[in-house]
Amino acid sequence: MRTKTLKPVITFATTSDAMAMEAEARAHGIPGRIIPVPSEIDAGCGLAWCAEADEKSALLKGIEEHAIAHEGVFDVLLF
């Protein structure tokens, strides 16, 4: 049986910001993937970026280094 684990989730104000995140992630090897915003989070856009818990520092470093626009950073229990 799968169990939920705490994962970093990045939210965005616009879909364009989420798509920019995806492009930067591919170009620079930033970990994670686009997911629908979890119901536990209220965000301006319906898309979020999620990575594994052990990738959180690399994710945050990539966002900072490449000045990726985002709305918030949350730790959420997800499958």
N, CA, C and O atoms as a GROMACS GRO file, in nm:
protein
  316
    1MET      N    1   0.083  -0.118   0.000
    1MET     CA    2   0.000   0.000   0.000
    1MET      C    3   0.088   0.125   0.000
    1MET      O    4   0.184   0.134   0.076
    2ARG      N    5   0.054   0.219  -0.085
    2ARG     CA    6   0.129   0.344  -0.090
    2ARG      C    7   0.094   0.432   0.030
    2ARG      O    8  -0.020   0.431   0.078
    3THR      N    9   0.192   0.505   0.076
    3THR     CA   10   0.168   0.597   0.186
    3THR      C   11   0.203   0.739   0.142
    3THR      O   12   0.289   0.759   0.056
    4LYS      N   13   0.136   0.833   0.200
    4LYS     CA   14   0.164   0.973   0.169
    4LYS      C   15   0.294   1.014   0.236
    4LYS      O   16   0.326   0.971   0.347
    5THR      N   17   0.370   1.098   0.166
    5THR     CA   18   0.493   1.153   0.222
    5THR      C   19   0.490   1.305   0.206
    5THR      O   20   0.422   1.358   0.119
    6LEU      N   21   0.564   1.371   0.290
    6LEU     CA   22   0.571   1.517   0.286
    6LEU      C   23   0.657   1.557   0.166
    6LEU      O   24   0.773   1.516   0.156
    7LYS      N   25   0.600   1.638   0.076
    7LYS     CA   26   0.671   1.682  -0.045
    7LYS      C   27   0.663   1.833  -0.059
    7LYS      O   28   0.562   1.893  -0.021
    8PRO      N   29   0.767   1.894  -0.112
    8PRO     CA   30   0.762   2.038  -0.137
    8PRO      C   31   0.674   2.067  -0.259
    8PRO      O   32   0.685   2.001  -0.362
    9VAL      N   33   0.587   2.165  -0.244
    9VAL     CA   34   0.497   2.206  -0.353
    9VAL      C   35   0.512   2.356  -0.372
    9VAL      O   36   0.499   2.434  -0.277
   10ILE      N   37   0.539   2.396  -0.496
   10ILE     CA   38   0.554   2.536  -0.532
   10ILE      C   39   0.429   2.580  -0.606
   10ILE      O   40   0.386   2.511  -0.699
   11THR      N   41   0.371   2.692  -0.567
   11THR     CA   42   0.252   2.743  -0.636
   11THR      C   43   0.288   2.867  -0.717
   11THR      O   44   0.390   2.932  -0.694
   12PHE      N   45   0.201   2.898  -0.812
   12PHE     CA   46   0.224   3.008  -0.906
   12PHE      C   47   0.100   3.096  -0.916
   12PHE      O   48  -0.012   3.048  -0.898
   13ALA      N   49   0.122   3.223  -0.944
   13ALA     CA   50   0.011   3.317  -0.959
   13ALA      C   51  -0.059   3.298  -1.094
   13ALA      O   52  -0.180   3.320  -1.105
   14THR      N   53   0.017   3.257  -1.196
   14THR     CA   54  -0.041   3.242  -1.330
   14THR      C   55   0.006   3.112  -1.394
   14THR      O   56   0.108   3.054  -1.355
   15THR      N   57  -0.070   3.067  -1.493
   15THR     CA   58  -0.031   2.949  -1.570
   15THR      C   59   0.100   2.976  -1.644
   15THR      O   60   0.183   2.885  -1.659
   16SER      N   61   0.119   3.097  -1.689
   16SER     CA   62   0.244   3.133  -1.759
   16SER      C   63   0.364   3.112  -1.668
   16SER      O   64   0.469   3.065  -1.713
   17ASP      N   65   0.352   3.147  -1.540
   17ASP     CA   66   0.462   3.125  -1.445
   17ASP      C   67   0.490   2.976  -1.428
   17ASP      O   68   0.606   2.936  -1.420
   18ALA      N   69   0.385   2.895  -1.424
   18ALA     CA   70   0.403   2.750  -1.410
   18ALA      C   71   0.472   2.693  -1.534
   18ALA      O   72   0.560   2.607  -1.522
   19MET      N   73   0.435   2.740  -1.652
   19MET     CA   74   0.498   2.693  -1.775
   19MET      C   75   0.645   2.739  -1.782
   19MET      O   76   0.730   2.666  -1.832
   20ALA      N   77   0.672   2.859  -1.733
   20ALA     CA   78   0.810   2.908  -1.728
   20ALA      C   79   0.893   2.821  -1.634
   20ALA      O   80   1.009   2.792  -1.663
   21MET      N   81   0.834   2.780  -1.523
   21MET     CA   82   0.904   2.690  -1.429
   21MET      C   83   0.940   2.560  -1.499
   21MET      O   84   1.052   2.511  -1.486
   22GLU      N   85   0.846   2.505  -1.573
   22GLU     CA   86   0.871   2.379  -1.643
   22GLU      C   87   0.986   2.394  -1.743
   22GLU      O   88   1.072   2.307  -1.753
   23ALA      N   89   0.987   2.504  -1.817
   23ALA     CA   90   1.093   2.528  -1.915
   23ALA      C   91   1.229   2.542  -1.847
   23ALA      O   92   1.328   2.484  -1.892
   24GLU      N   93   1.234   2.619  -1.738
   24GLU     CA   94   1.360   2.637  -1.665
   24GLU      C   95   1.406   2.506  -1.602
   24GLU      O   96   1.526   2.477  -1.601
   25ALA      N   97   1.313   2.427  -1.552
   25ALA     CA   98   1.348   2.299  -1.491
   25ALA      C   99   1.412   2.206  -1.593
   25ALA      O  100   1.513   2.142  -1.565
   26ARG      N  101   1.354   2.200  -1.711
   26ARG     CA  102   1.411   2.115  -1.816
   26ARG      C  103   1.550   2.165  -1.858
   26ARG      O  104   1.642   2.086  -1.876
   27ALA      N  105   1.563   2.295  -1.872
   27ALA     CA  106   1.689   2.354  -1.918
   27ALA      C  107   1.802   2.342  -1.816
   27ALA      O  108   1.919   2.332  -1.853
   28HIS      N  109   1.767   2.343  -1.687
   28HIS     CA  110   1.869   2.350  -1.582
   28HIS      C  111   1.869   2.231  -1.486
   28HIS      O  112   1.941   2.233  -1.386
   29GLY      N  113   1.790   2.128  -1.515
   29GLY     CA  114   1.790   2.009  -1.431
   29GLY      C  115   1.730   2.027  -1.293
   29GLY      O  116   1.771   1.960  -1.198
   30ILE      N  117   1.634   2.118  -1.280
   30ILE     CA  118   1.567   2.140  -1.152
   30ILE      C  119   1.469   2.024  -1.132
   30ILE      O  120   1.389   1.995  -1.222
   31PRO      N  121   1.472   1.959  -1.017
   31PRO     CA  122   1.387   1.841  -0.996
   31PRO      C  123   1.240   1.876  -0.980
   31PRO      O  124   1.204   1.986  -0.937
   32GLY      N  125   1.155   1.780  -1.017
   32GLY     CA  126   1.011   1.792  -0.995
   32GLY      C  127   0.930   1.784  -1.123
   32GLY      O  128   0.982   1.756  -1.231
   33ARG      N  129   0.799   1.809  -1.105
   33ARG     CA  130   0.706   1.802  -1.218
   33ARG      C  131   0.583   1.886  -1.187
   33ARG      O  132   0.557   1.920  -1.072
   34ILE      N  133   0.509   1.920  -1.291
   34ILE     CA  134   0.384   1.995  -1.274
   34ILE      C  135   0.275   1.900  -1.227
   34ILE      O  136   0.262   1.788  -1.275
   35ILE      N  137   0.197   1.948  -1.131
   35ILE     CA  138   0.080   1.874  -1.081
   35ILE      C  139  -0.036   1.973  -1.065
   35ILE      O  140  -0.014   2.094  -1.062
   36PRO      N  141  -0.159   1.922  -1.055
   36PRO     CA  142  -0.269   2.011  -1.017
   36PRO      C  143  -0.248   2.058  -0.873
   36PRO      O  144  -0.193   1.984  -0.792
   37VAL      N  145  -0.289   2.179  -0.841
   37VAL     CA  146  -0.274   2.228  -0.705
   37VAL      C  147  -0.351   2.137  -0.609
   37VAL      O  148  -0.470   2.114  -0.629
   38PRO      N  149  -0.285   2.085  -0.506
   38PRO     CA  150  -0.354   2.000  -0.408
   38PRO      C  151  -0.466   2.078  -0.339
   38PRO      O  152  -0.456   2.200  -0.322
   39SER      N  153  -0.569   2.009  -0.300
   39SER     CA  154  -0.685   2.074  -0.238
   39SER      C  155  -0.651   2.142  -0.105
   39SER      O  156  -0.725   2.229  -0.060
   40GLU      N  157  -0.541   2.104  -0.043
   40GLU     CA  158  -0.499   2.164   0.083
   40GLU      C  159  -0.446   2.306   0.066
   40GLU      O  160  -0.432   2.379   0.164
   41ILE      N  161  -0.418   2.345  -0.058
   41ILE     CA  162  -0.357   2.475  -0.087
   41ILE      C  163  -0.453   2.559  -0.170
   41ILE      O  164  -0.519   2.509  -0.260
   42ASP      N  165  -0.460   2.687  -0.137
   42ASP     CA  166  -0.536   2.783  -0.215
   42ASP      C  167  -0.436   2.866  -0.294
   42ASP      O  168  -0.358   2.941  -0.234
   43ALA      N  169  -0.438   2.856  -0.427
   43ALA     CA  170  -0.340   2.926  -0.509
   43ALA      C  171  -0.409   2.996  -0.625
   43ALA      O  172  -0.520   2.959  -0.664
   44GLY      N  173  -0.342   3.098  -0.681
   44GLY     CA  174  -0.397   3.176  -0.790
   44GLY      C  175  -0.410   3.099  -0.920
   44GLY      O  176  -0.495   3.131  -1.003
   45CYS      N  177  -0.326   3.000  -0.939
   45CYS     CA  178  -0.324   2.921  -1.062
   45CYS      C  179  -0.359   2.777  -1.026
   45CYS      O  180  -0.339   2.736  -0.912
   46GLY      N  181  -0.411   2.703  -1.119
   46GLY     CA  182  -0.449   2.564  -1.092
   46GLY      C  183  -0.334   2.465  -1.102
   46GLY      O  184  -0.354   2.345  -1.084
   47LEU      N  185  -0.213   2.515  -1.130
   47LEU     CA  186  -0.097   2.428  -1.144
   47LEU      C  187   0.005   2.455  -1.035
   47LEU      O  188   0.018   2.567  -0.986
   48ALA      N  189   0.078   2.350  -0.998
   48ALA     CA  190   0.183   2.361  -0.898
   48ALA      C  191   0.301   2.276  -0.944
   48ALA      O  192   0.291   2.200  -1.039
   49TRP      N  193   0.414   2.291  -0.876
   49TRP     CA  194   0.534   2.213  -0.904
   49TRP      C  195   0.562   2.130  -0.780
   49TRP      O  196   0.562   2.182  -0.668
   50CYS      N  197   0.587   2.002  -0.798
   50CYS     CA  198   0.610   1.912  -0.686
   50CYS      C  199   0.739   1.834  -0.708
   50CYS      O  200   0.771   1.795  -0.821
   51ALA      N  201   0.814   1.812  -0.601
   51ALA     CA  202   0.936   1.732  -0.606
   51ALA      C  203   0.935   1.636  -0.488
   51ALA      O  204   0.849   1.644  -0.400
   52GLU      N  205   1.029   1.546  -0.487
   52GLU     CA  206   1.044   1.456  -0.374
   52GLU      C  207   1.106   1.532  -0.257
   52GLU      O  208   1.175   1.632  -0.277
   53ALA      N  209   1.080   1.486  -0.136
   53ALA     CA  210   1.128   1.555  -0.015
   53ALA      C  211   1.279   1.574  -0.015
   53ALA      O  212   1.327   1.679   0.027
   54ASP      N  213   1.353   1.474  -0.060
   54ASP     CA  214   1.499   1.485  -0.058
   54ASP      C  215   1.554   1.577  -0.167
   54ASP      O  216   1.674   1.602  -0.173
   55GLU      N  217   1.466   1.627  -0.255
   55GLU     CA  218   1.506   1.719  -0.361
   55GLU      C  219   1.472   1.865  -0.329
   55GLU      O  220   1.494   1.954  -0.412
   56LYS      N  221   1.417   1.889  -0.210
   56LYS     CA  222   1.369   2.023  -0.176
   56LYS      C  223   1.478   2.128  -0.184
   56LYS      O  224   1.455   2.236  -0.240
   57SER      N  225   1.595   2.102  -0.131
   57SER     CA  226   1.700   2.204  -0.133
   57SER      C  227   1.744   2.235  -0.275
   57SER      O  228   1.767   2.352  -0.308
   58ALA      N  229   1.757   2.134  -0.361
   58ALA     CA  230   1.793   2.156  -0.502
   58ALA      C  231   1.684   2.234  -0.574
   58ALA      O  232   1.713   2.319  -0.658
   59LEU      N  233   1.560   2.205  -0.542
   59LEU     CA  234   1.446   2.276  -0.601
   59LEU      C  235   1.449   2.423  -0.564
   59LEU      O  236   1.439   2.510  -0.651
   60LEU      N  237   1.462   2.452  -0.436
   60LEU     CA  238   1.463   2.591  -0.390
   60LEU      C  239   1.585   2.667  -0.442
   60LEU      O  240   1.575   2.785  -0.476
   61LYS      N  241   1.699   2.600  -0.449
   61LYS     CA  242   1.819   2.662  -0.503
   61LYS      C  243   1.799   2.698  -0.650
   61LYS      O  244   1.838   2.806  -0.693
   62GLY      N  245   1.739   2.607  -0.728
   62GLY     CA  246   1.713   2.632  -0.869
   62GLY      C  247   1.618   2.747  -0.890
   62GLY      O  248   1.638   2.827  -0.981
   63ILE      N  249   1.514   2.756  -0.809
   63ILE     CA  250   1.418   2.866  -0.819
   63ILE      C  251   1.487   2.999  -0.792
   63ILE      O  252   1.464   3.098  -0.862
   64GLU      N  253   1.571   3.001  -0.690
   64GLU     CA  254   1.641   3.125  -0.654
   64GLU      C  255   1.744   3.164  -0.761
   64GLU      O  256   1.749   3.279  -0.803
   65GLU      N  257   1.825   3.068  -0.803
   65GLU     CA  258   1.932   3.095  -0.900
   65GLU      C  259   1.878   3.147  -1.034
   65GLU      O  260   1.940   3.231  -1.098
   66HIS      N  261   1.763   3.096  -1.074
   66HIS     CA  262   1.708   3.131  -1.205
   66HIS      C  263   1.591   3.230  -1.196
   66HIS      O  264   1.520   3.252  -1.293
   67ALA      N  265   1.574   3.289  -1.078
   67ALA     CA  266   1.471   3.392  -1.055
   67ALA      C  267   1.336   3.352  -1.111
   67ALA      O  268   1.274   3.428  -1.186
   68ILE      N  269   1.290   3.233  -1.075
   68ILE     CA  270   1.162   3.182  -1.122
   68ILE      C  271   1.050   3.241  -1.037
   68ILE      O  272   1.049   3.226  -0.914
   69ALA      N  273   0.955   3.308  -1.103
   69ALA     CA  274   0.842   3.368  -1.032
   69ALA      C  275   0.754   3.258  -0.973
   69ALA      O  276   0.714   3.165  -1.044
   70HIS      N  277   0.724   3.270  -0.845
   70HIS     CA  278   0.635   3.174  -0.780
   70HIS      C  279   0.557   3.245  -0.671
   70HIS      O  280   0.592   3.355  -0.628
   71GLU      N  281   0.451   3.181  -0.627
   71GLU     CA  282   0.362   3.241  -0.527
   71GLU      C  283   0.394   3.194  -0.386
   71GLU      O  284   0.398   3.275  -0.294
   72GLY      N  285   0.417   3.064  -0.370
   72GLY     CA  286   0.443   3.012  -0.236
   72GLY      C  287   0.513   2.878  -0.239
   72GLY      O  288   0.518   2.811  -0.342
   73VAL      N  289   0.567   2.839  -0.124
   73VAL     CA  290   0.633   2.711  -0.105
   73VAL      C  291   0.564   2.642   0.012
   73VAL      O  292   0.555   2.699   0.121
   74PHE      N  293   0.517   2.521  -0.009
   74PHE     CA  294   0.443   2.448   0.094
   74PHE      C  295   0.497   2.306   0.105
   74PHE      O  296   0.548   2.252   0.008
   75ASP      N  297   0.487   2.247   0.222
   75ASP     CA  298   0.513   2.106   0.241
   75ASP      C  299   0.378   2.037   0.259
   75ASP      O  300   0.304   2.069   0.352
   76VAL      N  301   0.347   1.942   0.169
   76VAL     CA  302   0.214   1.881   0.166
   76VAL      C  303   0.230   1.728   0.165
   76VAL      O  304   0.319   1.675   0.099
   77LEU      N  305   0.144   1.660   0.237
   77LEU     CA  306   0.142   1.514   0.233
   77LEU      C  307   0.076   1.469   0.103
   77LEU      O  308  -0.042   1.495   0.080
   78LEU      N  309   0.154   1.401   0.017
   78LEU     CA  310   0.105   1.353  -0.112
   78LEU      C  311   0.151   1.212  -0.138
   78LEU      O  312   0.247   1.165  -0.077
   79PHE      N  313   0.083   1.144  -0.226
   79PHE     CA  314   0.128   1.011  -0.270
   79PHE      C  315   0.244   1.024  -0.363
   79PHE      O  316   0.296   0.924  -0.411
   0.00000   0.00000   0.00000
